[in-house]
Amino acid sequence: MHENRTTYPKRKSQMYQQLLELPKKYKVVSIIQMRKVRSTQILPLRKTLKGQVEFVCVKDKVAAKALETLDIPGIKDIISDLKGQIMFIFTDMSPFKLNVLLAKNKIMMAARGGDIASIDIVVPAKNTGIAPGPMLTEFKEAGIPTKIDQGTIWIAKDSTPVKKGEAINEKLASILGKLDIKPVEAGISLYSALEDGLRYAETEMVIDVDKVRDQFAQAHQEAVSLSIEAAYVTAENISQILAKASGYARSLSVESGFMTDETKEQILQKADAQAKGVAGQAKDYTPA
């Protein structure tokens, strides 16, 4: 937006006004870089997160001009993150929780040339409905066996032209699009976020949920083990503490020869073994 302008396009004026109001309404301001995102990914998220977040797509210069005027702690720190076409997400949930929700809402998308396959791409045997012609050569180059039947191209048998993790070339991407095969898993992650004056970078908001869950489980088990060792009684460990104490008491009873209904057999067996041992030593004893 040029400094000498006095009027601006209606759409830009609306975006500018939104960016003046929404950061005051919500606790968290998050940014997504749209160069990494396709528009078809946004619509399902709008539906899934409706009522929890607001999405605003805006040009970087419009955003920067709006944020510069706001008196919100840390808001000017994220101006350097406004590069190219961006999308703001305004919400009251923490950026970490938001990033986890975004990661869970992945979708399968059509491939473009150069995309990496998220799964083994299986092209099933079927009638493609495509008329014979140049497409036959493309199928052949992609390693997909075909035949002509009833005036259309049929895929002769199931094939896997690309495996998970491999690149998809443009010709194969075109074929997969015609066959409505979507082999690319696409998700969205936050590029930057501001909460309570603190700016979080992209890498700081990535949480491995399974790893954190395992760490909590390990910490819980270690806490239980420590409480048992220290005989600190809780509802969770009382059975184990009593079982451990019972075991110690039984061992002490046997070691000291203090008979009880539970230990008398062990004590007598121990005494018998000791007596036999002494008898054996006496039998082998030869006076000097």
Buried (B, 14 or more C-beta within 10 A) or exposed (E): BEEEEEEBEEEBEBBBEBBEEBBEEBBBBBBBBBEEBBEEBBEEBEEEBEEEBBBBBBBBEBBBBBBEEBEEEEBBBBBEBBEEEBBBBBBEBBBBBBBBBBBEBBBEBBBEEEBBBBBEBEBEBEEBEBEEEEBBEBBEEBEBBBEEEEEEBBBEEEBEBBEEEEEBBEBBBBBBEEBEBBBBEBEBBBBBBBBEEEBBEBEBBEEEEEEEEEEEEEEEEEBBEEBBEEEEEEEEBEEEBEEBEEEEBBEEBBEEEEBEEEBEEBBEEBEEEEEEEEEEEEEEEEEE
